[in-house]
């Protein structure tokens, strides 16, 4: 049960993401990788509704 209610919390979450890593571009022998993800959670308790957007860049080395 959620605090201060008599409801049992029920969430629906949807997430989608994409990554891009150019094959012909390197920095110090490593390839940059850009990743973005969007997540949306809808709850029957409004306090727990949220949406996030997460973007990051990483450098990967392949052997």
C-alpha positions in Angstrom: 0.0 0.0 0.0 1.1 3.5 -0.7 1.6 5.9 2.3 -1.5 7.9 3.3 -3.8 6.0 0.9 -5.6 2.7 0.8 -4.5 2.1 -2.8 -2.1 -0.5 -4.0 0.4 1.1 -6.3 0.2 0.1 -9.9 2.7 1.5 -12.4 3.0 1.3 -16.2 6.4 2.1 -17.6 7.4 2.7 -21.2 11.0 3.3 -22.3 12.7 3.9 -25.6 16.3 4.6 -26.5 18.8 5.0 -29.3 22.6 4.8 -29.6 25.0 6.1 -32.2 28.6 5.3 -32.7 30.4 6.6 -35.8 32.6 3.9 -37.3 35.1 6.2 -39.0 35.8 8.6 -36.1 38.2 7.9 -33.2 39.7 9.9 -30.3 42.9 8.5 -28.9 42.0 5.1 -30.4 38.5 5.0 -28.9 35.1 5.6 -30.6 32.6 7.9 -29.1 29.1 6.5 -28.4 26.1 8.8 -27.9 23.1 7.2 -26.1 19.7 8.7 -25.3 16.8 7.2 -23.5 13.3 8.5 -22.6 11.3 6.8 -19.9 7.7 7.5 -18.8 6.0 6.0 -15.8 2.3 6.5 -15.2 1.0 5.4 -11.8 -2.4 5.2 -10.3 -1.0 7.4 -7.5 -0.1 10.8 -9.0 2.9 11.3 -6.8 4.7 8.5 -8.6 4.1 9.7 -12.2 7.4 10.8 -13.9 9.3 11.2 -17.1 13.1 11.1 -17.5 15.4 11.8 -20.4 18.9 10.5 -20.1 21.7 11.3 -22.7 25.3 10.3 -22.3 28.5 10.1 -24.2 31.0 7.3 -23.7 34.2 6.3 -25.4 34.6 2.6 -26.2 37.6 0.7 -27.4 37.2 -2.4 -29.5 39.9 -5.1 -29.7 
